[in-house]
Amino acid sequence: MPVDIILGLQWGDEGKGKIVDVLSKQYKIIARFQGGPNAGHTLEFDGIKHVLHTIPSGIFHNSIINLIGNGVVIDPVILEKEIKSLYKYNINFSKSLFISRKAHLILPTHRILDAASEASKGNKKIGSTLKGIGPTYMDKTGRNGIRVGDIEKSNWINKYNQLKEKHLKLLNFYEVKIEFDLKKFEKEFFQAIDLINEMNIIDSEVFLHNEIKSNVNILAEGAQGSLLDIDFGSYPYVTSSNTTAAGACTGLGIPPNQLNNIIGIFKAYSTRVGSGPFPTELSNSIGKKIAKIGNEFGSTTGRSRRCGWLDLVSLKYAVRINGITKLIMMKSDVLSGIEKIKICVGYEMDGKKIDYFPYSIEKHSVIPIYKELKGWFEDLTKIENENEFPVNFKNYISYIEKELNIPISIISVGPNRKQTIFRNL
């Protein structure tokens, strides 16, 4: 079975981009299976930081095919900017980037609708990235969407205009009025469509089935995190797609019996961008210290991330619903210098201790129960072998592994490719 999945186990921002880049040499194909430009996958090497939003994270390896799958929603303007920003690296896009015909397109009016919807919610905002993701998925499920394959047809502009007019009428339902220059947006949009038409547009499920038959190694790359899944996340403060392992099957057309390793990535602590419940959030000096050292700012929105202790209740939940077979822990170095480190091991709900992720994790519903461990003060960023790990850091790793009953096979001790420790398990 040649297909592995890599996905986040928290509220996104776990460091998937770096790890996909590091592991890419083991695969021929890296395939994004859901989400859109609301994702921000950060890679750092040769002293340069790269942020990818739609393009899979294997793009810097010339021998690898990077596929934008059918489950992804694509903003042509953002994709065009992303592609052009990579021209200086001499990437052969004709060989390395494929786009599924069945992927849906984000229209300018989708972004406008997104902004109007979020503004109308007032203090009940869900924390949308305002990239038009939600409205595009709504049109997809409502069977009104425009797909990449449509732009190959001679009459696709008629379909575009019909959907645009529908969106403009919908805007009248919102009391909050959004200022926008649609002509400017459309000029950029159609220019970007011309570039997409020059790319490799394929029937991606057919392509992948043939590659699977040839026993080619494939890595399905997820975006966001499991706790943002539309079905299993902290609803309604979630994204609009299935971020869990099941989303890889529907987002690429891969049957479940072809899946091999399901690799889950988590930070050594927890973060969340935007609104939504966050039981272990630290609204104190420790939280600020973690945010500063960890450079916790959204790579897509630039918003500061809320920081908190590692939550084993939600982590166990994410491990179960995804069927995780391997674990990777990121940003371990950020916790250096904290004398006492806490881990959430349960919740108190209605006066009773629970060890499962409940229907609601709002502040009034659950109170985190913590176990305290001794911290470490050594700098992890220069470590090259797990034998060099401080004793208290080893204890931290062992406790997490014991609770999750899955070994942590890779530990990241910094943002660079080289700051990645492969453990001998």
Buried (B, 14 or more C-beta within 10 A) or exposed (E): EBBBBBBBBBBBBBBBBBBBBBBBEEBBBBBBBBBBBBBBBBBBBEEEEBBBBBBBBBBBBEEBBBBBBBBBBBBBBBBBBBBEEBEEEEBEBEEBBBBBBBBBBBBBBBBBBBBBBBBBEEEEBBBBBBBBBBBBBBBBEEEEBBBBBBBEEEEBEEBBEEBBEEBEEBBEEBEEEBEBEBEEBBEBBBEBBEBBEEBBBBBBBEBBBEBBEEEBBBBBBBBBBBBBBBEBBBBEBBBBBBBBBBBBBBBBBBEEEBBEBBBBBBBBBBBBBBBBBBBBBBEEEBBBBBBEBBEBEBBBBEEBBBBBBBBBBBBBBBBEBBBBBBBBBBBBBBBBEBEEBBBBBBBEBEEEEBEEBBEEBEEEBBBBBBBEBBBBEBEBBEBEEBEEBBEBBEBBBEBBBEBBEBEBBBBBBBBBBEBBBEEEE
